[in-house]
Amino acid sequence: MKKTIIIATMGMILGFVACSSEEAKHADVALSTVQCGMCEKTIESGMAKIDGIAKFDVDLNEKVGHVTYKASVINLEAIEKAVSALGYQANNTKADPTAYEALAPCCKIGGMH
């Protein structure tokens, strides 16, 4: 009996892990307006607060964000809108103008570096 319960429990755990990994998606988001390390921190910390995003890493040199997200919770369009709400362009989604104006001068295009 114990052996059956242990096997059943392991089966459920493995099934859950398989389902979880199936829904995890990875995407790259072009971040053409990022300028500095402060931009990187703003985006990474802001995206960490978004439900469904497991990881969002900004590559400042390449101006791209590498995102891992749960497709059952959030989609790429919503991720782009969330980046836009922080003041940055994400793929073809323009930065929210009000959020952009609130950025530090070094985070604006042509700003101080």
N, C-alpha and C positions, 0 to 999 in steps of 0.2 A: 504494500500500500504506500509506504513512504517513497519507495523508488518511483512509483507511478506519479505521485504528486510532484516530486522533484523534476521528473522528465516533462510533465505538463507545464510546470512553472517555467522551466528553461525554454520550452517551445514558445510560450507566450512572450517571454522577454526577447527572444530572437525574432519573433514575428513583429514585435513593436519596433525593434531596432531597424529591421528591414523596411518597414513602412515609413519610419522617420527619415531614413536616408533616401528613400525614393522621392519624397516630396522636397528635399533640399535641392535648391537650384543655385547655380553660380552664374554671374553675369559681370561684364565689365561695363562701367558707366564712364563715358567721356566727360571729363571735368575741365573744359577748356578755359574756364575763368579762374581756376585756383592759382594763387600767386606765391604763397609762403607757408611756413610751418604753422602759422596761426590758422590759416585756411584749413590745413590738414586736420588740426585738432578740433576746429569747429565742426567740420563735417563728420569726423569719426565719432565725436561725443554726441552730436545731434542724432546721428543715425543709430547709435546704440540705444537710444530711447524709443525707437520705433518698433512696435510689436511686429514680430515675424522676421526681423533682420537678425541673423545669427552673428554676422561679422561684416564689417565694412572697413576695408583698408584703402587708404589713399596713397597712390604712388605719385609723389609730387613731380618727379622728373618726367614721368610719362604723361602726367595730367590725366590719370585714370583712377577710378575707384573699382576695387575688386569686391564684389558683394556676394555673400552667401545668405540665402533667405528661404523661408518656408513658403512654397507656392500656394499652399492651402490657406495662408493667412494674408499674404501681400503679393502684388505683382510688380513687374518692372515699371509700369507707368506710375504706380503709386510711389515707388522708390524715387523715381525722377522728380515727382512733385514735392516729395519731402526734401530732397536736396535743393530744389528751387526755393522752397520756403526758408531755407537757411541763407539764401542770397547768392547761390551759385548756379551756373548753367549745368544741366545734366543731360547728356546726349543732345537732342534737339529741343528740350524743354528749357526755355529761357529762365533766367533768375528772376525771382519775384523782385520788382523794382524797389519796394519799400524795405525789404530785407537787405537788398544790395546796398542801399543808401546807409543802412545802419551798421554796415561792416566797418572795421578799422581801416584807416587809410592804406595800410600796407596790403590789405586784402582786395583792394580795388585795382582794376586794370590800369597799369601805369602808375600805381601808387608807390610809396616809399618802400625800399627793400633794405 
